[in-house]
Amino acid sequence: MFSKTMTFVTDSHYWNQIHRNPSFMLPTEEMAKAFDANSLTLGLFETNDLAHGYVRYLQGKELKQLTAKLAQHIRQTLISKRLEHTHSNWIECGLFKFSHMLIFESVIKTLYGDIDPLSFEREYRMFDSNIHLFLYPYPAFIFKQFYSWLIKAKNFLIEQLYQRQHQDQDRLNETRSLFVKMINDLMCEYPEQAITTKDIGSFNLALLWAAIGNTTPAVYWTLFYLLNESTETMDLIKQEINQYLSPLTGYDDIEEDDKDHRSDQLDKCIYLDSAINETLRLVATAMIIRRCSSDTKIILSNTKTLEIPKNETVVLFPCASHYDPHIFKDPFVYKYDRFLPTNLDVKQKRSFLPFGGGRFVCPGRYMAKNTIKLSIAFILQHLEIEFLDNRHQASETRKIPDFQISRIGYGIAPPREEHKIRYRFR
Ligand code: HEM
């Protein structure tokens, strides 16, 4: 798919040499194919401006602001669903659909401000569930003939995302995140001939997918595993959540002082954090891909080296270490407390790579973790939720999560089949 040969480096011992070596770059042409982005906008990924922007707007003080906003939007999304079903009866739906609804609405409003996510939700779902098709090596005319509906959905999203950012800027500036503003401002510094309005829309689509495409299945799988845990484990996690995060009452806004502390309080929830990391260990199937820009050697031992020629593609595949029994004992068993700080050794820390690594590591990793934590915390505090059919329960004999096979390699794979749940508000 990416070049004639791909070298998989599966031993985490050597990953640092790849992370640190400036010859290993992002495969921007392949990324461009999925989002129709031009190489100039994708070149931004390798600039210091963007790297500094990531640190400034997705970490520290700004992360606290984003987390407070996320908390507000997750809560509002859940409450609006409650208003749709005013009686106290159980509501039935698919667990993936439920996770999508929660993350799609709340993450878009947090990043993009006061826009209506539902106006392009159908096209987003089409794009998201078929994104892998854009990377298949089909000739363009075949793709156009058989997947014109998919191209149409993508173009619609690109257009919408451009318009939402640039036609109503003054109003949106009050509500959109500084992160999205920074990225759009960076692109607007280029002349119109170099970066067109379509390129800006495409870049925003790439960003939107990066923020939602993995977080939704991460929330899904975390819930999937937790709903299979014993009552004692669930009580322990709920107790920790209630200790650090005050339950939300009524429809009032989050109080001012609560806003500032929410991000710090999430850091204290170590059982919840461990349960999420254990989920990511089992379901993070991304291939971490680098293109080698000059002939390079990786030192394997005192006597051996691995020669990587210019233009070769190198892949770090964290799944290999996440499922290695020499690193994680009983790798196919979900152990919610495996990632408690006191339970981890150096090799496990080095081999756990759900967000990639080195200078291209996922810049949204802290926001992603906070989004998952807030979602799970709110669900456990405010909902009674259970599988409708216990056929779907994770069994000791099920070795690998039941992924949608075509999505392995692209991030966190969604489930192969939907699992029905029922829930009601406490
Ligand atoms: C559970 C959720 C998430 C997972 C598992 C995830 C995973 C990843 C991975 C594996 C990469 C490639 C890293 C590499 O090549 O070393 C990546 C890149 C990226 N992610 Fe995430 N991500 C998540 C959420 C987010 C969020 C919430 C955002 C934005 C707010 C985001 C923004 C990005 C961007 C912009 C890149 C490209 C970075 C660059 O090279 O400049 N991600 N992510």
Residues whose N, C-alpha, C, O or C-beta is under 5 A from the ligand:
A	BS01	HEM	F45 A210 A211 N214 T215 A218 A286 I288 I289 P354 F355 G356 G357 F360 V361 C362 P363 G364 M367 A368
